[in-house]
Amino acid sequence: EVQPSYFYDRKSFNEIAGYRIEPYENLENAQLFGEDLTGVNLAGANLAGANLAETNLKGADLSGADLAGANLSEANLTNADLKRANLTGSNFTKANLASARITDAILANTIFNGANLTGPMRKLSVDYK
């Protein structure tokens, strides 16, 4: 049974593509290519090395998530929350990050070729650790 989200009013999912989708879940190297994860709450989740290419993450909460080395090429991250996320070595080629919140994220070696970074990007903090 799908449980209500404990954070904000974002969607909560039990399983998608065989993966448990919840905050702080270990989804390292998960294959979620092209899935619809609109509004999902994955705050603090381990998504290192995950394939999220062409995934719809519009309005998703990825705050504090580990997305190191993840493939988010052509993903829709409009209005997504990536505050304090580890984006080291992630690929956002042609991703839509319009109005995404990327405050205090780690962006070392992150690829944004052709990405849409328009909208109120309030504060973009770059940490090269």
Summary of the structure (lengths in Angstrom):
residues: 129
radius of gyration: 13.1
end to end distance: 40.8
largest distance: 41.5
contacts: 403
relative contact order: 0.14
helix: 0%
strand: 20%
